[in-house]
């Protein structure tokens, strides 16, 4: 990797923007692979590849078949898939993860991280969430979970071997020890954890011991990373994983958020993946500065968008970056019925319903413009920004009319409407981040929803406050997802375009 570095360049964080929480990373040769949580969305556990830790490409999803991922209809928003650990051992990739809505912990494997991955091995004897995998020099496999507890397992069968035991409960008085990762580095086994909760008090701490089962001695400098009680532009930093580069340098990937607006600060696109340098001092890791422009002399280029900007739906299948709530039955989603178009057949009647037919992508930029060409002649549907069932904005077309709808908690209203000629039309949503907080109640951004006129001009029908589609209002662990939906009949979409804008 050293030969790729160009002195004087910087890395812009986040390296994977948007709703990609709980990153776990491993390296095989010169290649890095990273997986994230996906919660109530199908397919589950996006998998990324990089050659330099900066430029990441999504290559698939680890759980992309109903036989691997069952999210029952009553799966709540922010339920489903929690906190994977991705490792490479004995020539295979291993991914362990928790489905909190269906059976708990499971493990899948592959020789190609782009997939397909195996059907899951269930782990009924492993309690808790945030499972980790580590193999010792004897070949024994240790599974460590939030709490922090540990049990030896047979990863091929899912059976536990011996009793579970407690390892370390983190820093006294901080609470919420979670996200454990166990590593052998030099003479010690290191136990990295998150603690303090995944909100503003989040942080990363570490302990070490002579065996994978402990006892563990906490680092005297804990937490080794936190932005709690600071005015840093990146907050909620935690749930980290470590990786060593081919040049023997060490790096940390972690989640964080970028709050905007006034008090208390709203983050709207979820928890994102950040990168920080690590050096070892007296046998302990020291994490370097983490900022929106992370100083990293010798590192290549700045990252660009990690997902495709435009989809013309010319492929026979659906690109892996598209996600849907809970499931994606083939009879409701497809690109073959009308060549070059995405076809959606309605099921639920609106985005209020858990079985709505919705195909979206994560919002990855604080300011962006999204457009789609829709043909609603045989149904009704549109373009939506979804947070969860009680929190979403959309512009919907059908029956010669377009209307802007808003759902905020128990309130649902038609904000604006206007007639439109029959036939296809372009719908658009522009998200504009707040530049400065004029006063304490300034929201994080605005969302302008409208239609594109035949001459190309964009007519805004309504501009809405973005704070109501934020974690601080809606709660939970996800972020905004922007996409297309059908609420009645059959709706076709010719293309979808996502354009990042400068904030």
Secondary structure, DSSP 8 states (H G I E B T S, - for coil): -GGG--TT-EEES-SB-SS--S-EEEEETTEEEEE---BTEESEEEEEEESSSSS-EEEEEEE-STTT----TT--TT-SEEEEEEEEETTEEEEEEEETTTTEEEEEEESSTTS-----EE-TT--SSS-EEEE-TT--EEEEETTTEEEEE-TTT--EEEEEEE----STTT---EEEEEEEETTEEEEEEEES-SSTT-EEEEEEESSTT---EE-TT--SEE-TTS--SSEEEEEEEEEE-TTS-EEEEEEEE--BSSTT-B--S--EEEEEEEEEETTEEEE----TEEE-TT-------SS-SEE---SSS--TT-BEES---TTTEESTTTTTSEEEE--SSSTTSTT-EEEEEE--SSSEEEEEEEEEEEEEEEEEEEEETTEEEEEEEETTEEEEEEEETTEEEEEEEEE--SS-EEEEEEEEE-SS-SSTT--SEEEEEEEE-TTS-EEEEEEEEGGGGSHHHH-SS---EEEEEEEEEEEEEEEEEEEE---
